[in-house]
């Protein structure tokens, strides 16, 4: 089932703004990440969850980030898992009930080998599928480096654990979508 998002569609025009940074769709659920531009500082960002019913978008939940967090810079949605990226942090949410439309925060992921304030852009890009989350950090080890962090869990509902850091070699830069 596909519903196209275009600038001429009245619903879509309200969905897609200048602050839209990311969109993820799984089944009839849509997550739209709104993150402010770099300037002015002081805005937190948000992710809005929509349900598609009869080719119409219905707003179900707004998840907001902390002041100046750029929350919603990246989003990934798969089944009951919602992953939201912000620079240096990634938030994992889980759908409250199977088929429901509300998500609750379960865990925050960070790059274990990064010092506070080190701008490697961990969280710039995120992906989730089943029991694996991939988080990009394309400035890890400076320009031309980059890493992708792999997190996994044993089963749905269990804790996500850092498994591996993949690093770019030579001309390969990891962490950019």
MARPA-735543 format. One line per field, with one value per residue (C-alpha): residue number from 1; x, y, z. Coordinates in nm, 2 decimals. Layout:
N
seq: NUM_...
px: X_...
py: Y_...
pz: Z_...
//
This chain:
177
seq: 1_2_3_4_5_6_7_8_9_10_11_12_13_14_15_16_17_18_19_20_21_22_23_24_25_26_27_28_29_30_31_32_33_34_35_36_37_38_39_40_41_42_43_44_45_46_47_48_49_50_51_52_53_54_55_56_57_58_59_60_61_62_63_64_65_66_67_68_69_70_71_72_73_74_75_76_77_78_79_80_81_82_83_84_85_86_87_88_89_90_91_92_93_94_95_96_97_98_99_100_101_102_103_104_105_106_107_108_109_110_111_112_113_114_115_116_117_118_119_120_121_122_123_124_125_126_127_128_129_130_131_132_133_134_135_136_137_138_139_140_141_142_143_144_145_146_147_148_149_150_151_152_153_154_155_156_157_158_159_160_161_162_163_164_165_166_167_168_169_170_171_172_173_174_175_176_177
px: 0.00_0.16_0.04_0.27_0.39_0.39_0.40_0.06_-0.11_-0.28_-0.19_0.16_0.22_0.15_0.37_0.67_0.82_1.15_1.25_1.16_1.49_1.38_1.09_1.04_0.74_0.66_0.32_0.06_0.28_0.48_0.75_0.85_1.15_1.15_1.48_1.57_1.84_2.18_2.10_1.93_2.02_1.77_1.52_1.48_1.32_1.05_0.91_0.55_0.38_0.10_-0.13_-0.24_-0.61_-0.80_-0.52_-0.53_-0.27_-0.39_-0.16_-0.12_0.17_0.43_0.76_0.97_1.34_1.54_1.62_1.90_1.92_1.84_1.62_1.46_1.76_1.72_1.44_1.40_1.08_1.05_0.75_0.72_1.06_1.12_1.48_1.54_1.88_2.02_2.39_2.58_2.27_2.01_1.68_1.50_1.12_0.88_0.52_0.31_0.08_0.09_-0.09_-0.11_0.01_0.18_0.55_0.74_1.11_1.30_1.66_1.93_2.23_2.57_2.90_3.10_3.44_3.35_3.43_3.16_3.16_3.35_3.15_3.16_2.79_2.69_2.32_2.32_2.19_2.00_1.85_1.66_1.56_1.44_1.70_1.97_2.02_2.29_2.40_2.62_2.90_3.05_3.30_3.44_3.82_3.78_3.68_3.74_3.70_3.36_3.21_2.89_2.80_2.61_2.37_2.17_1.93_1.84_1.46_1.20_1.16_1.51_1.80_2.00_2.38_2.67_2.82_3.06_3.21_3.26_3.53_3.59_3.92_4.10_3.86_3.55_3.37_3.12_2.82_2.67_2.34
py: 0.00_0.33_0.69_0.93_1.25_1.55_1.92_1.96_1.73_1.94_1.68_1.65_2.02_2.03_1.73_1.85_2.18_2.35_2.17_1.82_1.63_1.26_1.04_0.67_0.46_0.10_-0.03_0.23_0.42_0.72_0.89_1.25_1.40_1.78_1.93_2.30_2.43_2.48_2.85_2.98_2.75_2.68_2.46_2.10_1.92_1.66_1.35_1.32_0.98_0.95_0.67_0.63_0.53_0.55_0.75_1.02_1.10_1.11_1.26_1.02_1.14_1.41_1.32_1.62_1.64_1.84_2.21_2.25_1.87_1.86_1.56_1.41_1.47_1.10_0.85_0.48_0.28_-0.10_-0.29_-0.18_-0.01_0.36_0.49_0.87_1.03_1.35_1.45_1.23_1.04_0.79_0.72_0.39_0.39_0.09_0.08_0.04_-0.23_-0.44_-0.24_0.07_0.42_0.54_0.49_0.51_0.56_0.25_0.33_0.59_0.47_0.65_0.57_0.41_0.52_0.89_1.17_1.41_1.71_1.52_1.60_1.28_1.32_0.99_0.97_1.17_0.85_0.56_0.23_-0.05_-0.39_-0.67_-0.70_-0.48_-0.10_0.07_0.43_0.64_0.87_1.01_1.25_0.98_1.01_1.33_1.41_1.12_0.87_0.77_0.48_0.28_0.14_-0.19_-0.25_-0.57_-0.74_-1.10_-1.05_-0.77_-0.59_-0.68_-0.43_-0.31_-0.37_-0.23_-0.51_-0.36_-0.05_-0.06_0.18_0.32_0.24_0.42_0.63_0.46_0.70_0.53_0.68_0.88_0.75
pz: 0.00_-0.11_-0.06_-0.24_-0.06_-0.30_-0.24_-0.41_-0.17_0.11_0.38_0.26_0.24_0.62_0.67_0.48_0.60_0.58_0.90_0.78_0.81_0.78_0.70_0.76_0.66_0.77_0.68_0.76_1.01_0.91_1.13_1.03_1.19_1.22_1.33_1.32_1.10_1.27_1.33_1.54_1.83_2.09_1.92_2.01_1.72_1.72_1.55_1.45_1.41_1.16_1.07_0.71_0.68_0.36_0.19_0.46_0.72_1.09_1.35_1.64_1.85_1.87_2.05_2.14_2.20_2.46_2.40_2.14_2.08_1.71_1.79_1.48_1.26_1.15_1.20_1.12_1.17_1.15_1.29_1.66_1.68_1.62_1.62_1.65_1.59_1.73_1.72_1.96_2.08_1.95_2.11_2.08_2.12_2.11_2.02_2.33_2.19_1.87_1.61_1.83_1.73_2.05_2.11_2.44_2.50_2.60_2.57_2.47_2.26_2.25_2.09_2.38_2.25_2.21_2.45_2.56_2.31_2.04_1.72_1.52_1.43_1.58_1.51_1.18_1.01_1.16_1.04_1.21_1.10_1.33_1.60_1.45_1.47_1.26_1.35_1.13_1.26_0.95_1.12_1.35_1.33_1.13_0.78_0.54_0.83_0.96_1.14_1.15_1.49_1.51_1.80_1.85_2.09_2.16_2.10_2.06_2.39_2.52_2.57_2.28_2.31_2.12_1.91_1.66_1.51_1.14_1.01_0.66_0.50_0.22_0.02_0.19_0.43_0.65_0.84_0.55_0.43
//
